[in-house]
Amino acid sequence: MKEAPGTRDYDWWLLAILATICLLGLIEIYSATKGSSLAGMHMRQVRWLVIGFVAMFALPASTII
């Protein structure tokens, strides 16, 4: 049986690029909805991003493949 992946097993450059793209998306949502009836929608996106990142790290890669 394989061991759980350690921190050395992650592609940190890929995760940094992913986080940067997510941050840019949040900025876009914030700027597009600021001052409108949809103001605050960026916080909903933050919640989904946190759920996604937690699930990404919580689920071992072997269960996905």
PDB file with one MODEL, atoms N, CA, C and O in Angstrom:
MODEL        1
ATOM      1  N   MET A   1       0.843  -1.180   0.000  1.00  0.00           N
ATOM      2  CA  MET A   1       0.000   0.000   0.000  1.00  0.00           C
ATOM      3  C   MET A   1       0.887   1.240   0.000  1.00  0.00           C
ATOM      4  O   MET A   1       1.895   1.293   0.704  1.00  0.00           O
ATOM      5  N   LYS A   2       0.506   2.226  -0.788  1.00  0.00           N
ATOM      6  CA  LYS A   2       1.288   3.457  -0.892  1.00  0.00           C
ATOM      7  C   LYS A   2       1.064   4.357   0.317  1.00  0.00           C
ATOM      8  O   LYS A   2      -0.003   4.367   0.932  1.00  0.00           O
ATOM      9  N   GLU A   3       2.102   5.106   0.629  1.00  0.00           N
ATOM     10  CA  GLU A   3       1.971   6.077   1.713  1.00  0.00           C
ATOM     11  C   GLU A   3       1.226   7.311   1.210  1.00  0.00           C
ATOM     12  O   GLU A   3       1.106   7.534   0.005  1.00  0.00           O
ATOM     13  N   ALA A   4       0.737   8.095   2.142  1.00  0.00           N
ATOM     14  CA  ALA A   4       0.077   9.351   1.780  1.00  0.00           C
ATOM     15  C   ALA A   4       1.120  10.303   1.203  1.00  0.00           C
ATOM     16  O   ALA A   4       2.276  10.286   1.625  1.00  0.00           O
ATOM     17  N   PRO A   5       0.717  11.135   0.237  1.00  0.00           N
ATOM     18  CA  PRO A   5       1.690  12.056  -0.363  1.00  0.00           C
ATOM     19  C   PRO A   5       2.179  13.084   0.646  1.00  0.00           C
ATOM     20  O   PRO A   5       1.403  13.617   1.439  1.00  0.00           O
ATOM     21  N   GLY A   6       3.464  13.350   0.604  1.00  0.00           N
ATOM     22  CA  GLY A   6       4.045  14.364   1.473  1.00  0.00           C
ATOM     23  C   GLY A   6       4.090  15.704   0.763  1.00  0.00           C
ATOM     24  O   GLY A   6       3.655  15.832  -0.381  1.00  0.00           O
ATOM     25  N   THR A   7       4.616  16.694   1.452  1.00  0.00           N
ATOM     26  CA  THR A   7       4.668  18.034   0.857  1.00  0.00           C
ATOM     27  C   THR A   7       5.632  18.095  -0.315  1.00  0.00           C
ATOM     28  O   THR A   7       5.503  18.981  -1.160  1.00  0.00           O
ATOM     29  N   ARG A   8       6.586  17.189  -0.394  1.00  0.00           N
ATOM     30  CA  ARG A   8       7.527  17.180  -1.518  1.00  0.00           C
ATOM     31  C   ARG A   8       6.884  16.637  -2.786  1.00  0.00           C
ATOM     32  O   ARG A   8       7.415  16.824  -3.880  1.00  0.00           O
ATOM     33  N   ASP A   9       5.745  15.965  -2.646  1.00  0.00           N
ATOM     34  CA  ASP A   9       5.085  15.364  -3.800  1.00  0.00           C
ATOM     35  C   ASP A   9       4.208  16.341  -4.575  1.00  0.00           C
ATOM     36  O   ASP A   9       3.722  16.003  -5.655  1.00  0.00           O
ATOM     37  N   TYR A  10       3.999  17.530  -4.054  1.00  0.00           N
ATOM     38  CA  TYR A  10       3.156  18.506  -4.733  1.00  0.00           C
ATOM     39  C   TYR A  10       3.969  19.325  -5.721  1.00  0.00           C
ATOM     40  O   TYR A  10       5.156  19.572  -5.508  1.00  0.00           O
ATOM     41  N   ASP A  11       3.333  19.738  -6.785  1.00  0.00           N
ATOM     42  CA  ASP A  11       3.950  20.630  -7.755  1.00  0.00           C
ATOM     43  C   ASP A  11       3.636  22.059  -7.298  1.00  0.00           C
ATOM     44  O   ASP A  11       2.587  22.606  -7.638  1.00  0.00           O
ATOM     45  N   TRP A  12       4.538  22.651  -6.536  1.00  0.00           N
ATOM     46  CA  TRP A  12       4.284  23.942  -5.904  1.00  0.00           C
ATOM     47  C   TRP A  12       4.179  25.072  -6.922  1.00  0.00           C
ATOM     48  O   TRP A  12       3.440  26.030  -6.695  1.00  0.00           O
ATOM     49  N   TRP A  13       4.898  24.983  -8.035  1.00  0.00           N
ATOM     50  CA  TRP A  13       4.779  26.013  -9.073  1.00  0.00           C
ATOM     51  C   TRP A  13       3.379  25.993  -9.691  1.00  0.00           C
ATOM     52  O   TRP A  13       2.791  27.044  -9.945  1.00  0.00           O
ATOM     53  N   LEU A  14       2.861  24.807  -9.925  1.00  0.00           N
ATOM     54  CA  LEU A  14       1.516  24.683 -10.480  1.00  0.00           C
ATOM     55  C   LEU A  14       0.476  25.227  -9.504  1.00  0.00           C
ATOM     56  O   LEU A  14      -0.465  25.907  -9.913  1.00  0.00           O
ATOM     57  N   LEU A  15       0.641  24.933  -8.223  1.00  0.00           N
ATOM     58  CA  LEU A  15      -0.296  25.447  -7.222  1.00  0.00           C
ATOM     59  C   LEU A  15      -0.211  26.967  -7.103  1.00  0.00           C
ATOM     60  O   LEU A  15      -1.227  27.626  -6.882  1.00  0.00           O
ATOM     61  N   ALA A  16       0.994  27.533  -7.249  1.00  0.00           N
ATOM     62  CA  ALA A  16       1.150  28.986  -7.211  1.00  0.00           C
ATOM     63  C   ALA A  16       0.469  29.636  -8.408  1.00  0.00           C
ATOM     64  O   ALA A  16      -0.164  30.683  -8.269  1.00  0.00           O
ATOM     65  N   ILE A  17       0.593  29.023  -9.581  1.00  0.00           N
ATOM     66  CA  ILE A  17      -0.078  29.548 -10.769  1.00  0.00           C
ATOM     67  C   ILE A  17      -1.592  29.452 -10.607  1.00  0.00           C
ATOM     68  O   ILE A  17      -2.312  30.383 -10.969  1.00  0.00           O
ATOM     69  N   LEU A  18      -2.076  28.347 -10.071  1.00  0.00           N
ATOM     70  CA  LEU A  18      -3.503  28.166  -9.820  1.00  0.00           C
ATOM     71  C   LEU A  18      -4.024  29.218  -8.853  1.00  0.00           C
ATOM     72  O   LEU A  18      -5.082  29.803  -9.085  1.00  0.00           O
ATOM     73  N   ALA A  19      -3.296  29.462  -7.778  1.00  0.00           N
ATOM     74  CA  ALA A  19      -3.709  30.469  -6.802  1.00  0.00           C
ATOM     75  C   ALA A  19      -3.718  31.864  -7.417  1.00  0.00           C
ATOM     76  O   ALA A  19      -4.595  32.670  -7.108  1.00  0.00           O
ATOM     77  N   THR A  20      -2.748  32.158  -8.286  1.00  0.00           N
ATOM     78  CA  THR A  20      -2.694  33.455  -8.956  1.00  0.00           C
ATOM     79  C   THR A  20      -3.888  33.643  -9.877  1.00  0.00           C
ATOM     80  O   THR A  20      -4.484  34.720  -9.902  1.00  0.00           O
ATOM     81  N   ILE A  21      -4.245  32.617 -10.631  1.00  0.00           N
ATOM     82  CA  ILE A  21      -5.403  32.700 -11.516  1.00  0.00           C
ATOM     83  C   ILE A  21      -6.683  32.888 -10.702  1.00  0.00           C
ATOM     84  O   ILE A  21      -7.552  33.669 -11.087  1.00  0.00           O
ATOM     85  N   CYS A  22      -6.801  32.181  -9.589  1.00  0.00           N
ATOM     86  CA  CYS A  22      -7.973  32.337  -8.717  1.00  0.00           C
ATOM     87  C   CYS A  22      -8.047  33.748  -8.142  1.00  0.00           C
ATOM     88  O   CYS A  22      -9.129  34.327  -8.059  1.00  0.00           O
ATOM     89  N   LEU A  23      -6.912  34.298  -7.748  1.00  0.00           N
ATOM     90  CA  LEU A  23      -6.874  35.651  -7.215  1.00  0.00           C
ATOM     91  C   LEU A  23      -7.280  36.672  -8.272  1.00  0.00           C
ATOM     92  O   LEU A  23      -8.033  37.602  -7.983  1.00  0.00           O
ATOM     93  N   LEU A  24      -6.787  36.503  -9.485  1.00  0.00           N
ATOM     94  CA  LEU A  24      -7.183  37.396 -10.568  1.00  0.00           C
ATOM     95  C   LEU A  24      -8.690  37.303 -10.848  1.00  0.00           C
ATOM     96  O   LEU A  24      -9.336  38.315 -11.120  1.00  0.00           O
ATOM     97  N   GLY A  25      -9.231  36.113 -10.782  1.00  0.00           N
ATOM     98  CA  GLY A  25     -10.674  35.931 -10.943  1.00  0.00           C
ATOM     99  C   GLY A  25     -11.467  36.636  -9.866  1.00  0.00           C
ATOM    100  O   GLY A  25     -12.500  37.246 -10.141  1.00  0.00           O
ATOM    101  N   LEU A  26     -10.978  36.553  -8.625  1.00  0.00           N
ATOM    102  CA  LEU A  26     -11.645  37.253  -7.526  1.00  0.00           C
ATOM    103  C   LEU A  26     -11.626  38.766  -7.727  1.00  0.00           C
ATOM    104  O   LEU A  26     -12.623  39.448  -7.488  1.00  0.00           O
ATOM    105  N   ILE A  27     -10.494  39.273  -8.163  1.00  0.00           N
ATOM    106  CA  ILE A  27     -10.393  40.711  -8.421  1.00  0.00           C
ATOM    107  C   ILE A  27     -11.370  41.118  -9.526  1.00  0.00           C
ATOM    108  O   ILE A  27     -12.013  42.163  -9.430  1.00  0.00           O
ATOM    109  N   GLU A  28     -11.482  40.307 -10.559  1.00  0.00           N
ATOM    110  CA  GLU A  28     -12.416  40.594 -11.650  1.00  0.00           C
ATOM    111  C   GLU A  28     -13.864  40.592 -11.158  1.00  0.00           C
ATOM    112  O   GLU A  28     -14.635  41.486 -11.509  1.00  0.00           O
ATOM    113  N   ILE A  29     -14.235  39.614 -10.361  1.00  0.00           N
ATOM    114  CA  ILE A  29     -15.595  39.542  -9.840  1.00  0.00           C
ATOM    115  C   ILE A  29     -15.876  40.736  -8.939  1.00  0.00           C
ATOM    116  O   ILE A  29     -16.949  41.335  -9.020  1.00  0.00           O
ATOM    117  N   TYR A  30     -14.923  41.088  -8.080  1.00  0.00           N
ATOM    118  CA  TYR A  30     -15.101  42.225  -7.186  1.00  0.00           C
ATOM    119  C   TYR A  30     -15.290  43.514  -7.976  1.00  0.00           C
ATOM    120  O   TYR A  30     -16.201  44.293  -7.695  1.00  0.00           O
ATOM    121  N   SER A  31     -14.426  43.737  -8.965  1.00  0.00           N
ATOM    122  CA  SER A  31     -14.506  44.995  -9.707  1.00  0.00           C
ATOM    123  C   SER A  31     -15.744  45.054 -10.590  1.00  0.00           C
ATOM    124  O   SER A  31     -16.273  46.138 -10.835  1.00  0.00           O
ATOM    125  N   ALA A  32     -16.215  43.909 -11.072  1.00  0.00           N
ATOM    126  CA  ALA A  32     -17.395  43.902 -11.931  1.00  0.00           C
ATOM    127  C   ALA A  32     -18.694  44.092 -11.150  1.00  0.00           C
ATOM    128  O   ALA A  32     -19.682  44.574 -11.704  1.00  0.00           O
ATOM    129  N   THR A  33     -18.700  43.717  -9.869  1.00  0.00           N
ATOM    130  CA  THR A  33     -19.947  43.784  -9.094  1.00  0.00           C
ATOM    131  C   THR A  33     -19.948  44.893  -8.054  1.00  0.00           C
ATOM    132  O   THR A  33     -20.959  45.096  -7.382  1.00  0.00           O
ATOM    133  N   LYS A  34     -18.850  45.611  -7.906  1.00  0.00           N
ATOM    134  CA  LYS A  34     -18.768  46.679  -6.906  1.00  0.00           C
ATOM    135  C   LYS A  34     -19.784  47.776  -7.230  1.00  0.00           C
ATOM    136  O   LYS A  34     -19.832  48.272  -8.356  1.00  0.00           O
ATOM    137  N   GLY A  35     -20.577  48.144  -6.258  1.00  0.00           N
ATOM    138  CA  GLY A  35     -21.564  49.203  -6.427  1.00  0.00           C
ATOM    139  C   GLY A  35     -22.837  48.770  -7.133  1.00  0.00           C
ATOM    140  O   GLY A  35     -23.695  49.608  -7.408  1.00  0.00           O
ATOM    141  N   SER A  36     -22.984  47.490  -7.433  1.00  0.00           N
ATOM    142  CA  SER A  36     -24.203  47.013  -8.092  1.00  0.00           C
ATOM    143  C   SER A  36     -25.016  46.186  -7.105  1.00  0.00           C
ATOM    144  O   SER A  36     -24.651  46.030  -5.940  1.00  0.00           O
ATOM    145  N   SER A  37     -26.120  45.665  -7.606  1.00  0.00           N
ATOM    146  CA  SER A  37     -26.963  44.826  -6.742  1.00  0.00           C
ATOM    147  C   SER A  37     -26.303  43.485  -6.433  1.00  0.00           C
ATOM    148  O   SER A  37     -26.744  42.765  -5.537  1.00  0.00           O
ATOM    149  N   LEU A  38     -25.253  43.152  -7.168  1.00  0.00           N
ATOM    150  CA  LEU A  38     -24.533  41.898  -6.947  1.00  0.00           C
ATOM    151  C   LEU A  38     -23.289  42.073  -6.087  1.00  0.00           C
ATOM    152  O   LEU A  38     -22.465  41.163  -6.000  1.00  0.00           O
ATOM    153  N   ALA A  39     -23.146  43.224  -5.455  1.00  0.00           N
ATOM    154  CA  ALA A  39     -21.977  43.474  -4.615  1.00  0.00           C
ATOM    155  C   ALA A  39     -21.880  42.398  -3.532  1.00  0.00           C
ATOM    156  O   ALA A  39     -22.886  42.023  -2.930  1.00  0.00           O
ATOM    157  N   GLY A  40     -20.689  41.916  -3.293  1.00  0.00           N
ATOM    158  CA  GLY A  40     -20.468  40.875  -2.300  1.00  0.00           C
ATOM    159  C   GLY A  40     -20.389  39.476  -2.893  1.00  0.00           C
ATOM    160  O   GLY A  40     -20.153  38.509  -2.169  1.00  0.00           O
ATOM    161  N   MET A  41     -20.585  39.359  -4.200  1.00  0.00           N
ATOM    162  CA  MET A  41     -20.525  38.040  -4.827  1.00  0.00           C
ATOM    163  C   MET A  41     -19.113  37.446  -4.778  1.00  0.00           C
ATOM    164  O   MET A  41     -18.940  36.232  -4.885  1.00  0.00           O
ATOM    165  N   HIS A  42     -18.116  38.303  -4.617  1.00  0.00           N
ATOM    166  CA  HIS A  42     -16.748  37.791  -4.534  1.00  0.00           C
ATOM    167  C   HIS A  42     -16.556  36.935  -3.287  1.00  0.00           C
ATOM    168  O   HIS A  42     -15.731  36.021  -3.288  1.00  0.00           O
ATOM    169  N   MET A  43     -17.302  37.219  -2.228  1.00  0.00           N
ATOM    170  CA  MET A  43     -17.186  36.399  -1.008  1.00  0.00           C
ATOM    171  C   MET A  43     -17.749  35.002  -1.234  1.00  0.00           C
ATOM    172  O   MET A  43     -17.264  34.033  -0.649  1.00  0.00           O
ATOM    173  N   ARG A  44     -18.751  34.896  -2.066  1.00  0.00           N
ATOM    174  CA  ARG A  44     -19.286  33.578  -2.407  1.00  0.00           C
ATOM    175  C   ARG A  44     -18.224  32.775  -3.168  1.00  0.00           C
ATOM    176  O   ARG A  44     -18.057  31.575  -2.950  1.00  0.00           O
ATOM    177  N   GLN A  45     -17.519  33.461  -4.057  1.00  0.00           N
ATOM    178  CA  GLN A  45     -16.444  32.809  -4.810  1.00  0.00           C
ATOM    179  C   GLN A  45     -15.310  32.387  -3.877  1.00  0.00           C
ATOM    180  O   GLN A  45     -14.719  31.323  -4.063  1.00  0.00           O
ATOM    181  N   VAL A  46     -15.003  33.208  -2.880  1.00  0.00           N
ATOM    182  CA  VAL A  46     -13.956  32.864  -1.909  1.00  0.00           C
ATOM    183  C   VAL A  46     -14.330  31.573  -1.187  1.00  0.00           C
ATOM    184  O   VAL A  46     -13.487  30.695  -1.003  1.00  0.00           O
ATOM    185  N   ARG A  47     -15.581  31.459  -0.783  1.00  0.00           N
ATOM    186  CA  ARG A  47     -16.018  30.235  -0.098  1.00  0.00           C
ATOM    187  C   ARG A  47     -15.819  29.001  -0.980  1.00  0.00           C
ATOM    188  O   ARG A  47     -15.337  27.972  -0.506  1.00  0.00           O
ATOM    189  N   TRP A  48     -16.188  29.100  -2.255  1.00  0.00           N
ATOM    190  CA  TRP A  48     -16.030  27.966  -3.153  1.00  0.00           C
ATOM    191  C   TRP A  48     -14.565  27.650  -3.402  1.00  0.00           C
ATOM    192  O   TRP A  48     -14.195  26.483  -3.533  1.00  0.00           O
ATOM    193  N   LEU A  49     -13.732  28.671  -3.470  1.00  0.00           N
ATOM    194  CA  LEU A  49     -12.298  28.438  -3.645  1.00  0.00           C
ATOM    195  C   LEU A  49     -11.713  27.710  -2.444  1.00  0.00           C
ATOM    196  O   LEU A  49     -10.909  26.791  -2.603  1.00  0.00           O
ATOM    197  N   VAL A  50     -12.110  28.116  -1.250  1.00  0.00           N
ATOM    198  CA  VAL A  50     -11.613  27.453  -0.037  1.00  0.00           C
ATOM    199  C   VAL A  50     -12.070  25.998  -0.012  1.00  0.00           C
ATOM    200  O   VAL A  50     -11.286  25.105   0.308  1.00  0.00           O
ATOM    201  N   ILE A  51     -13.327  25.759  -0.348  1.00  0.00           N
ATOM    202  CA  ILE A  51     -13.834  24.380  -0.386  1.00  0.00           C
ATOM    203  C   ILE A  51     -13.044  23.559  -1.404  1.00  0.00           C
ATOM    204  O   ILE A  51     -12.683  22.413  -1.136  1.00  0.00           O
ATOM    205  N   GLY A  52     -12.779  24.143  -2.564  1.00  0.00           N
ATOM    206  CA  GLY A  52     -12.036  23.433  -3.602  1.00  0.00           C
ATOM    207  C   GLY A  52     -10.609  23.123  -3.205  1.00  0.00           C
ATOM    208  O   GLY A  52     -10.126  22.014  -3.437  1.00  0.00           O
ATOM    209  N   PHE A  53      -9.920  24.099  -2.601  1.00  0.00           N
ATOM    210  CA  PHE A  53      -8.535  23.867  -2.186  1.00  0.00           C
ATOM    211  C   PHE A  53      -8.465  22.830  -1.065  1.00  0.00           C
ATOM    212  O   PHE A  53      -7.566  21.989  -1.057  1.00  0.00           O
ATOM    213  N   VAL A  54      -9.399  22.882  -0.127  1.00  0.00           N
ATOM    214  CA  VAL A  54      -9.417  21.887   0.955  1.00  0.00           C
ATOM    215  C   VAL A  54      -9.667  20.498   0.382  1.00  0.00           C
ATOM    216  O   VAL A  54      -9.005  19.536   0.771  1.00  0.00           O
ATOM    217  N   ALA A  55     -10.616  20.391  -0.539  1.00  0.00           N
ATOM    218  CA  ALA A  55     -10.903  19.086  -1.151  1.00  0.00           C
ATOM    219  C   ALA A  55      -9.706  18.587  -1.951  1.00  0.00           C
ATOM    220  O   ALA A  55      -9.411  17.391  -1.954  1.00  0.00           O
ATOM    221  N   MET A  56      -9.017  19.503  -2.627  1.00  0.00           N
ATOM    222  CA  MET A  56      -7.857  19.107  -3.433  1.00  0.00           C
ATOM    223  C   MET A  56      -6.762  18.511  -2.558  1.00  0.00           C
ATOM    224  O   MET A  56      -6.125  17.533  -2.948  1.00  0.00           O
ATOM    225  N   PHE A  57      -6.538  19.082  -1.394  1.00  0.00           N
ATOM    226  CA  PHE A  57      -5.494  18.571  -0.515  1.00  0.00           C
ATOM    227  C   PHE A  57      -5.971  17.400   0.341  1.00  0.00           C
ATOM    228  O   PHE A  57      -5.163  16.571   0.760  1.00  0.00           O
ATOM    229  N   ALA A  58      -7.274  17.324   0.602  1.00  0.00           N
ATOM    230  CA  ALA A  58      -7.794  16.269   1.466  1.00  0.00           C
ATOM    231  C   ALA A  58      -7.928  14.933   0.729  1.00  0.00           C
ATOM    232  O   ALA A  58      -7.699  13.872   1.308  1.00  0.00           O
ATOM    233  N   LEU A  59      -8.300  14.994  -0.547  1.00  0.00           N
ATOM    234  CA  LEU A  59      -8.484  13.759  -1.304  1.00  0.00           C
ATOM    235  C   LEU A  59      -7.153  13.286  -1.872  1.00  0.00           C
ATOM    236  O   LEU A  59      -6.494  14.037  -2.591  1.00  0.00           O
ATOM    237  N   PRO A  60      -6.751  12.086  -1.572  1.00  0.00           N
ATOM    238  CA  PRO A  60      -5.503  11.592  -2.154  1.00  0.00           C
ATOM    239  C   PRO A  60      -5.678  11.398  -3.662  1.00  0.00           C
ATOM    240  O   PRO A  60      -6.772  11.102  -4.142  1.00  0.00           O
ATOM    241  N   ALA A  61      -4.599  11.568  -4.379  1.00  0.00           N
ATOM    242  CA  ALA A  61      -4.632  11.467  -5.838  1.00  0.00           C
ATOM    243  C   ALA A  61      -5.044  10.071  -6.298  1.00  0.00           C
ATOM    244  O   ALA A  61      -5.606   9.927  -7.383  1.00  0.00           O
ATOM    245  N   SER A  62      -4.783   9.067  -5.515  1.00  0.00           N
ATOM    246  CA  SER A  62      -5.107   7.702  -5.929  1.00  0.00           C
ATOM    247  C   SER A  62      -6.611   7.468  -5.979  1.00  0.00           C
ATOM    248  O   SER A  62      -7.060   6.577  -6.701  1.00  0.00           O
ATOM    249  N   THR A  63      -7.412   8.241  -5.232  1.00  0.00           N
ATOM    250  CA  THR A  63      -8.864   8.043  -5.268  1.00  0.00           C
ATOM    251  C   THR A  63      -9.469   8.687  -6.494  1.00  0.00           C
ATOM    252  O   THR A  63     -10.576   8.327  -6.897  1.00  0.00           O
ATOM    253  N   ILE A  64      -8.765   9.636  -7.098  1.00  0.00           N
ATOM    254  CA  ILE A  64      -9.285  10.337  -8.267  1.00  0.00           C
ATOM    255  C   ILE A  64      -9.007   9.542  -9.537  1.00  0.00           C
ATOM    256  O   ILE A  64      -9.835   9.520 -10.448  1.00  0.00           O
ATOM    257  N   ILE A  65      -7.877   8.905  -9.602  1.00  0.00           N
ATOM    258  CA  ILE A  65      -7.460   8.183 -10.811  1.00  0.00           C
ATOM    259  C   ILE A  65      -8.145   6.850 -10.900  1.00  0.00           C
ATOM    260  O   ILE A  65      -7.917   6.102 -11.850  1.00  0.00           O
TER     261      ILE A  65
ENDMDL
END
